[in-house]
Amino acid sequence: MAVEDFSSLIAGITAGIAGQPLDAALADRLNAQMAPGTPGYSAVFDACRAGIAEGWMCAQEHGGIRYGRVIKAGDATHGFSVDVVDMNDIAGPLHTHPEGEIDLVMPLDADAKFDGHGAGWVVYGPGSQHRPTVSGGRALVLYLLPQGAIQFHKG
């Protein structure tokens, strides 16, 4: 799995969500169209595992969290940046999503949850903030950020 192939895979997703409000209706639509076990969900999950195994995804580590911005926001991904994290029973840094955030939760351990959500899509609206938390085991989380916008907070 090359970064270019991963970018093309993600572009297929972002094409369908660009310009849409980041709200519960979008989460419901994504969970209906790309639910765990569907070919689309499996393709992204497999691509993430391959990218990590090859060393170009989640190549950085801080405080027990492996992470990395895989794709900068741009035309190829319809204005979304793509980050992937690998977390195991840990809370990440507090941050705000100025434009919102779309997350794909991919548990590596059956009971792993991200912010209380199991496998599937989670959408945070513009201006939302959280301390991303994985509990119950290990999970990969893919973050789509409109315009790559994120603000980290101290503390």
Salt bridges, closest charged atoms under 4 A:
ASP46 OD1 - ARG49 NH2 2.66
ASP83 OD1 - ARG69 NH2 2.98
ASP86 OD2 - ARG138 NH2 2.65
GLU101 OE1 - HIS95 NE2 3.58
GLU101 OE1 - HIS97 NE2 3.21
GLU101 OE2 - HIS130 NE2 3.39
ASP115 OD2 - HIS130 ND1 2.56
